[in-house]
Amino acid sequence: MIKKLTSFLDYGMFAELALAIFALVFIAIVIRTLRMNSKSAEQQALIVLEESEKEQA
């Protein structure tokens, strides 16, 4: 049953679908990043530094 199902499927369709999903997610992330205000970006950039200072103390 599984062998018949896998031989029936066209893998090219899945590759194109995966590429389209990747492109949509990538574009969404770029748009969200570009719309972020500078104060929020600075706070997120400092998260790593704040955590490393806690570990050293």
Helices and strands as residue ranges (DSSP letters): H 2-8, H 11-35, H 38-45, H 47-56
